[in-house]
Amino acid sequence: MPTLLAVDDDRSVLRIIERAFRDSPVAVLTASNVAEGLALATREIDVILLDIMLPDVSGLDAARTFQAIDSKLPIIFITGRGSSDTAIEAMKLGAYDYVLKPLDLAQLRELVQRALDVRRLMKVPVEFTRSEVAMTDGDQLVGRCPQMQAVFKAIGRVAAQNVSVLIHGESGTGKELIARAIYHHSHRATKPFLAVNCAAIPDALLESELFGHEKGSFTGAEQRRIGKFEQCSGGTIFLDEVGDMSPLVQSKVLRLIQEQRFERVGGCETIQTDVRIITATNRDLRLRAAEGKFREDLYYRLNGFTIDVPPLRDRGDDVLLLLQYCVQKFGRELGKDVHGFAPDALERLVSYRWPGNVRQLEAVIRQSLLNTIGSVVLLEFLPNTVFVEDDGTAAPDSENESDSYDLESFLTSRLRDDSTDDLYVEAIAMMERHLLARVLQHTDGNQSQAAKILGITRSTLRNRIRSLHISLGATVSAHDESVEFDGD
């Protein structure tokens, strides 16, 4: 259980903080002064909420003391509006963020959760697994195929070098784990590590998130804010989906890489920093640069060293290794005593092409374990996703075509290909085919009984069977173009 230490001389504030996390999986320790806080800091602390104005020691000195104990400990300052400049100065020394009194509990919980995530990223090392999986408390890069061995070697070659790294691979292949592995094996491992998903933040806010802003620089900018590049000075910043940055942000990032200097949004003060930049993308940045959609000079600056991450479908027996790892990992997290897979379930998982890569495999195994009763994952416990290929068609070895209905995969395929103008009609037809086929299977092809269950007339059902190309024979098929009627 993560632990939060709150240090504030106002007892009412401490009670509010305790109440805010009463129903959360966060243990709260409280102290009314720095001396008490330091005594509690001998335990394992994950985040500190620290008041700026304390009776025995100033907030700045207290932050330095706590950071001397643990340099990766996120510190969130609690401050009155009149002392926010002091909090900003403390953030320049490495604090994570600050909150203003009176406390907004929803904002506080969200901020603490983000700080806990950052703590985990900085604290928990990424281990390399080349053969059998051994469970640890940390994350693991699992793989023994030649492509993953090349990735491990590339991490070893570049980690200690102070150069920018570009990680290229499809979504879900584990690019952030690779970035963290580089960080943990670098000379900056004792300094901050921050991750920013450039695609998840609107263009208007990404510039502020990275570079900070001055008070009044835009609507809603009520206070000066320190950006990630300033906050992460001395450490490593990971920019995920870097290909989605706007041209304005691209130009500012280019200058930062070249000069390690920048200005906050709406400011004129030049700020010096020292950050190592690791970026990741699932796009072809060279092609985007040739098309004028990405700055070519920035591409070459980011591409100091490239690591190509293979998709899961090209990693051979690594699928088996990852299945073993995920069963152990999620079984322990969910309290499930599951030892493996039934042969047909394992065959289906191994033959599936995993369009969402490792991230999808993890989600599938987690869902499967939640469904599992007993110590073995049976075929029936697997989610429908793995019975539908990435082009939206049923997997060829699925025993029950109606069970392979998966609207999400179908929509994803059609929207990705951008090849249809009749998506609404196609989706409704897909749903209707599945519904009718499933009910007809239930009635063993008896159309009168099926029509009664569906609440439609028998003639309407026969018309829909004909128009939707549903075949009635020994088995009911919703994909056969021929139509056979059983004479019912």
KOLLUM-421384 format. One line per 8 residues: their letters; for each residue x, y, z of C-alpha. Coordinates in steps of 0.1 Angstrom, whole numbers, padded with zeros to 4 digits. Example, Ala and Ser with C-alpha at 12.3 -4.5 7.8 and 13.67 -1.06 7.14 Angstrom:
// KOLLUM-421384
AS	0123/-0045/0078 ~ 0137/-0011/0071
This chain:
// KOLLUM-421384
MPTLLAVD	0000/0000/0000 ~ 0015/0034/-0010 ~ 0021/0058/0019 ~ 0015/0096/0020 ~ 0031/0118/0046 ~ 0014/0151/0053 ~ 0034/0178/0072 ~ 0013/0208/0083
DDRSVLRI	0011/0228/0115 ~ -0027/0233/0110 ~ -0045/0203/0125 ~ -0077/0210/0105 ~ -0057/0206/0073 ~ -0043/0173/0084 ~ -0078/0161/0093 ~ -0090/0171/0058
IERAFRDS	-0062/0152/0042 ~ -0069/0121/0062 ~ -0106/0123/0053 ~ -0098/0128/0016 ~ -0079/0094/0015 ~ -0101/0075/0040 ~ -0116/0052/0013 ~ -0086/0050/-0009
PVAVLTAS	-0057/0025/-0010 ~ -0033/0051/0003 ~ -0020/0051/0039 ~ -0018/0086/0054 ~ 0008/0096/0081 ~ 0006/0131/0096 ~ 0031/0154/0113 ~ 0027/0189/0127
NVAEGLAL	0063/0200/0121 ~ 0094/0189/0102 ~ 0110/0171/0131 ~ 0080/0148/0134 ~ 0080/0144/0097 ~ 0116/0134/0096 ~ 0110/0108/0123 ~ 0082/0093/0102
ATREIDVI	0104/0095/0070 ~ 0125/0066/0083 ~ 0096/0044/0070 ~ 0089/0038/0033 ~ 0072/0071/0021 ~ 0059/0075/-0014 ~ 0047/0111/-0015 ~ 0050/0141/0008
LLDIMLPD	0024/0169/0013 ~ 0045/0197/0028 ~ 0033/0230/0041 ~ 0054/0260/0030 ~ 0051/0279/0062 ~ 0061/0257/0091 ~ 0070/0268/0127 ~ 0104/0251/0130
VSGLDAAR	0119/0251/0094 ~ 0111/0269/0062 ~ 0094/0248/0034 ~ 0125/0252/0012 ~ 0149/0239/0038 ~ 0125/0211/0047 ~ 0123/0200/0010 ~ 0161/0199/0008
TFQAIDSK	0162/0177/0039 ~ 0136/0153/0027 ~ 0153/0151/-0007 ~ 0186/0144/0009 ~ 0170/0113/0024 ~ 0153/0102/-0009 ~ 0162/0121/-0041 ~ 0132/0105/-0060
LPIIFITG	0106/0114/-0034 ~ 0078/0135/-0049 ~ 0070/0166/-0028 ~ 0037/0184/-0032 ~ 0036/0218/-0014 ~ 0006/0232/0004 ~ 0005/0270/0002 ~ -0017/0300/0007
RGSSDTAI	-0022/0322/-0023 ~ 0001/0348/-0010 ~ 0031/0325/-0009 ~ 0027/0307/-0042 ~ 0060/0323/-0055 ~ 0078/0305/-0027 ~ 0063/0272/-0038 ~ 0074/0279/-0073
EAMKLGAY	0110/0285/-0061 ~ 0108/0251/-0043 ~ 0096/0234/-0074 ~ 0127/0246/-0091 ~ 0146/0226/-0066 ~ 0128/0195/-0076 ~ 0094/0195/-0059 ~ 0066/0178/-0079
DYVLKPLD	0039/0204/-0077 ~ 0019/0226/-0053 ~ -0017/0230/-0042 ~ -0034/0261/-0028 ~ -0055/0265/0003 ~ -0083/0260/0008 ~ -0077/0225/-0005 ~ -0097/0211/-0034
LAQLRELV	-0100/0174/-0023 ~ -0107/0161/-0058 ~ -0077/0180/-0072 ~ -0056/0168/-0043 ~ -0065/0131/-0048 ~ -0058/0134/-0085 ~ -0024/0151/-0079 ~ -0014/0126/-0053
QRALDVRR	-0023/0097/-0077 ~ -0002/0113/-0104 ~ 0027/0117/-0080 ~ 0024/0081/-0070 ~ 0026/0071/-0106 ~ 0057/0092/-0111 ~ 0072/0077/-0079 ~ 0067/0042/-0093
LMKVPVEF	0082/0051/-0126 ~ 0113/0065/-0109 ~ 0116/0039/-0082 ~ 0107/0006/-0097 ~ 0134/-0006/-0121 ~ 0126/-0024/-0153 ~ 0141/-0058/-0154 ~ 0150/-0079/-0185
TRSEVAMT	0137/-0114/-0189 ~ 0154/-0136/-0215 ~ 0143/-0171/-0205 ~ 0120/-0183/-0178 ~ 0099/-0157/-0160 ~ 0107/-0150/-0124 ~ 0082/-0129/-0106 ~ 0095/-0097/-0090
DGDQLVGR	0079/-0065/-0076 ~ 0091/-0045/-0107 ~ 0081/-0044/-0143 ~ 0098/-0067/-0168 ~ 0107/-0065/-0204 ~ 0099/-0100/-0214 ~ 0115/-0116/-0245 ~ 0140/-0140/-0259
CPQMQAVF	0134/-0137/-0296 ~ 0163/-0122/-0316 ~ 0145/-0089/-0322 ~ 0140/-0084/-0284 ~ 0176/-0094/-0277 ~ 0186/-0066/-0301 ~ 0164/-0042/-0282 ~ 0181/-0052/-0249
KAIGRVAA	0215/-0047/-0264 ~ 0206/-0013/-0278 ~ 0194/-0002/-0243 ~ 0227/-0013/-0228 ~ 0247/0006/-0255 ~ 0228/0039/-0252 ~ 0217/0041/-0216 ~ 0250/0056/-0202
QNVSVLIH	0253/0080/-0231 ~ 0238/0115/-0228 ~ 0221/0114/-0262 ~ 0185/0117/-0273 ~ 0168/0084/-0281 ~ 0139/0077/-0305 ~ 0119/0046/-0298 ~ 0098/0034/-0327
GESGTGKE	0071/0008/-0327 ~ 0034/0001/-0329 ~ 0010/0011/-0301 ~ 0012/-0013/-0272 ~ 0046/-0028/-0278 ~ 0061/-0015/-0246 ~ 0079/0017/-0256 ~ 0075/0034/-0222
LIARAIYH	0091/0004/-0205 ~ 0121/0007/-0228 ~ 0123/0044/-0220 ~ 0123/0036/-0182 ~ 0149/0009/-0187 ~ 0172/0035/-0204 ~ 0166/0059/-0175 ~ 0172/0034/-0147
HSHRATKP	0206/0023/-0164 ~ 0217/0059/-0170 ~ 0238/0083/-0150 ~ 0206/0104/-0144 ~ 0189/0075/-0125 ~ 0190/0095/-0092 ~ 0172/0125/-0109 ~ 0136/0128/-0119
FLAVNCAA	0119/0109/-0147 ~ 0087/0124/-0162 ~ 0065/0110/-0189 ~ 0042/0131/-0211 ~ 0018/0117/-0237 ~ 0018/0143/-0264 ~ -0013/0128/-0281 ~ -0034/0129/-0249
IPDALLES	-0029/0166/-0243 ~ -0046/0193/-0266 ~ -0022/0214/-0286 ~ -0032/0245/-0267 ~ -0022/0229/-0234 ~ 0008/0208/-0244 ~ 0031/0239/-0247 ~ 0021/0250/-0212
ELFGHEKG	0026/0214/-0199 ~ 0061/0212/-0212 ~ 0074/0248/-0209 ~ 0051/0263/-0182 ~ 0034/0296/-0183 ~ 0032/0330/-0166 ~ 0002/0343/-0147 ~ -0023/0358/-0171
SFTGAEQR	-0006/0345/-0203 ~ -0039/0330/-0214 ~ -0075/0325/-0202 ~ -0074/0304/-0170 ~ -0037/0310/-0163 ~ -0044/0323/-0127 ~ -0009/0314/-0114 ~ 0025/0309/-0128
RIGKFEQC	0032/0273/-0136 ~ 0064/0254/-0139 ~ 0066/0232/-0170 ~ 0080/0196/-0172 ~ 0113/0207/-0188 ~ 0120/0230/-0159 ~ 0108/0206/-0133 ~ 0128/0178/-0147
SGGTIFLD	0161/0196/-0149 ~ 0190/0171/-0143 ~ 0167/0142/-0151 ~ 0150/0125/-0181 ~ 0118/0134/-0198 ~ 0099/0109/-0220 ~ 0077/0123/-0248 ~ 0054/0096/-0260
EVGDMSPL	0036/0100/-0294 ~ 0060/0128/-0302 ~ 0048/0128/-0339 ~ 0015/0144/-0327 ~ 0031/0177/-0315 ~ 0020/0209/-0332 ~ 0045/0229/-0353 ~ 0048/0255/-0325
VQSKVLRL	0057/0230/-0299 ~ 0081/0213/-0323 ~ 0100/0245/-0328 ~ 0103/0251/-0290 ~ 0115/0216/-0284 ~ 0141/0219/-0312 ~ 0155/0250/-0295 ~ 0155/0233/-0261
IQEQRFER	0175/0204/-0275 ~ 0200/0227/-0292 ~ 0205/0252/-0264 ~ 0189/0237/-0233 ~ 0171/0270/-0229 ~ 0134/0281/-0233 ~ 0108/0307/-0222 ~ 0076/0300/-0204
VGGCETIQ	0044/0307/-0223 ~ 0037/0344/-0220 ~ 0072/0351/-0204 ~ 0104/0367/-0216 ~ 0128/0352/-0190 ~ 0151/0327/-0206 ~ 0154/0296/-0184 ~ 0183/0272/-0185
TDVRIITA	0177/0235/-0180 ~ 0195/0202/-0184 ~ 0173/0173/-0195 ~ 0178/0142/-0215 ~ 0150/0136/-0240 ~ 0137/0102/-0249 ~ 0108/0101/-0274 ~ 0085/0074/-0288
TNRDLRLR	0062/0072/-0318 ~ 0042/0047/-0338 ~ 0044/0070/-0368 ~ 0071/0071/-0396 ~ 0086/0105/-0387 ~ 0109/0104/-0417 ~ 0079/0101/-0440 ~ 0060/0128/-0420
AAEGKFRE	0090/0151/-0424 ~ 0091/0145/-0461 ~ 0054/0154/-0463 ~ 0060/0186/-0443 ~ 0041/0174/-0413 ~ 0071/0171/-0390 ~ 0102/0193/-0388 ~ 0130/0175/-0405
DLYYRLNG	0156/0192/-0383 ~ 0138/0182/-0352 ~ 0136/0146/-0365 ~ 0174/0144/-0368 ~ 0178/0159/-0334 ~ 0155/0134/-0317 ~ 0170/0106/-0337 ~ 0204/0105/-0319
FTIDVPPL	0198/0068/-0314 ~ 0169/0047/-0327 ~ 0154/0016/-0311 ~ 0129/-0003/-0332 ~ 0105/-0024/-0311 ~ 0090/-0054/-0330 ~ 0053/-0061/-0330 ~ 0041/-0091/-0309
RDRGDDVL	0030/-0110/-0340 ~ 0067/-0111/-0351 ~ 0081/-0123/-0318 ~ 0074/-0161/-0321 ~ 0076/-0180/-0288 ~ 0077/-0147/-0268 ~ 0039/-0150/-0268 ~ 0042/-0181/-0246
LLLQYCVQ	0066/-0163/-0223 ~ 0044/-0133/-0220 ~ 0013/-0155/-0214 ~ 0032/-0172/-0185 ~ 0043/-0139/-0171 ~ 0009/-0123/-0173 ~ -0009/-0152/-0157 ~ 0016/-0151/-0127
KFGRELGK	0015/-0113/-0125 ~ -0023/-0108/-0127 ~ -0030/-0140/-0108 ~ -0011/-0125/-0079 ~ -0028/-0091/-0082 ~ -0063/-0106/-0085 ~ -0058/-0133/-0059 ~ -0064/-0161/-0085
DVHGFAPD	-0046/-0194/-0081 ~ -0044/-0200/-0119 ~ -0016/-0223/-0132 ~ -0020/-0223/-0170 ~ -0043/-0227/-0200 ~ -0064/-0255/-0215 ~ -0048/-0267/-0248 ~ -0075/-0252/-0270
ALERLVSY	-0074/-0219/-0251 ~ -0036/-0218/-0255 ~ -0038/-0226/-0292 ~ -0063/-0197/-0297 ~ -0040/-0172/-0279 ~ -0009/-0183/-0297 ~ -0025/-0182/-0331 ~ -0041/-0148/-0325
RWPGNVRQ	-0022/-0119/-0343 ~ -0025/-0094/-0314 ~ -0031/-0061/-0332 ~ -0029/-0043/-0299 ~ 0004/-0060/-0291 ~ 0016/-0066/-0255 ~ -0009/-0041/-0240 ~ -0038/-0060/-0256
LEAVIRQS	-0024/-0093/-0244 ~ -0022/-0080/-0208 ~ -0058/-0068/-0210 ~ -0070/-0102/-0224 ~ -0053/-0122/-0197 ~ -0066/-0099/-0170 ~ -0102/-0103/-0183 ~ -0097/-0141/-0187
LLNTIGSV	-0085/-0145/-0151 ~ -0115/-0125/-0139 ~ -0137/-0149/-0157 ~ -0118/-0180/-0147 ~ -0133/-0205/-0122 ~ -0107/-0230/-0111 ~ -0069/-0232/-0117 ~ -0070/-0234/-0156
VLLEFLPN	-0080/-0208/-0181 ~ -0105/-0226/-0204 ~ -0115/-0215/-0239 ~ -0148/-0202/-0227 ~ -0131/-0178/-0203 ~ -0114/-0159/-0231 ~ -0129/-0126/-0241 ~ -0146/-0124/-0276
TVFVEDDG	-0118/-0102/-0288 ~ -0095/-0131/-0295 ~ -0121/-0148/-0317 ~ -0120/-0118/-0341 ~ -0091/-0110/-0363 ~ -0078/-0074/-0367 ~ -0097/-0070/-0400 ~ -0130/-0076/-0382
TAAPDSEN	-0136/-0111/-0396 ~ -0141/-0142/-0375 ~ -0110/-0162/-0366 ~ -0108/-0193/-0389 ~ -0106/-0218/-0361 ~ -0134/-0204/-0340 ~ -0159/-0232/-0332 ~ -0188/-0208/-0327
ESDSYDLE	-0191/-0180/-0352 ~ -0218/-0162/-0333 ~ -0195/-0160/-0303 ~ -0169/-0142/-0324 ~ -0191/-0111/-0328 ~ -0171/-0081/-0316 ~ -0184/-0047/-0326 ~ -0154/-0028/-0313
SFLTSRLR	-0129/-0046/-0335 ~ -0152/-0042/-0365 ~ -0156/-0005/-0359 ~ -0118/-0001/-0353 ~ -0110/-0018/-0386 ~ -0135/0002/-0406 ~ -0125/0035/-0391 ~ -0088/0028/-0396
DDSTDDLY	-0092/0018/-0432 ~ -0115/0048/-0439 ~ -0130/0026/-0467 ~ -0167/0028/-0462 ~ -0195/0054/-0464 ~ -0221/0031/-0450 ~ -0208/0023/-0416 ~ -0242/0027/-0399
VEAIAMME	-0258/0002/-0422 ~ -0229/-0022/-0419 ~ -0229/-0021/-0381 ~ -0266/-0026/-0378 ~ -0265/-0055/-0403 ~ -0236/-0071/-0383 ~ -0255/-0068/-0351 ~ -0287/-0082/-0367
RHLLARVL	-0269/-0112/-0383 ~ -0254/-0120/-0349 ~ -0287/-0117/-0331 ~ -0307/-0139/-0356 ~ -0280/-0165/-0359 ~ -0277/-0168/-0321 ~ -0314/-0172/-0316 ~ -0317/-0197/-0345
QHTDGNQS	-0288/-0217/-0329 ~ -0307/-0217/-0296 ~ -0339/-0231/-0314 ~ -0319/-0256/-0335 ~ -0331/-0238/-0366 ~ -0368/-0238/-0357 ~ -0379/-0205/-0373 ~ -0414/-0204/-0357
QAAKILGI	-0399/-0206/-0322 ~ -0371/-0181/-0331 ~ -0397/-0156/-0345 ~ -0416/-0159/-0312 ~ -0385/-0152/-0291 ~ -0376/-0123/-0313 ~ -0411/-0108/-0313 ~ -0414/-0107/-0351
TRSTLRNR	-0435/-0126/-0376 ~ -0422/-0158/-0392 ~ -0424/-0142/-0427 ~ -0403/-0112/-0414 ~ -0377/-0136/-0400 ~ -0375/-0155/-0433 ~ -0370/-0123/-0452 ~ -0342/-0112/-0428
IRSLHISL	-0326/-0146/-0431 ~ -0326/-0143/-0469 ~ -0313/-0107/-0470 ~ -0286/-0112/-0443 ~ -0273/-0144/-0460 ~ -0279/-0166/-0429 ~ -0274/-0203/-0437 ~ -0296/-0229/-0420
GATVSAHD	-0283/-0264/-0422 ~ -0267/-0288/-0398 ~ -0253/-0256/-0382 ~ -0264/-0220/-0385 ~ -0239/-0197/-0402 ~ -0240/-0159/-0403 ~ -0212/-0156/-0429 ~ -0221/-0181/-0456
ESVEFDGD	-0233/-0164/-0488 ~ -0256/-0193/-0497 ~ -0290/-0196/-0480 ~ -0304/-0230/-0471 ~ -0338/-0235/-0454 ~ -0347/-0265/-0433 ~ -0383/-0266/-0445 ~ -0397/-0254/-0412
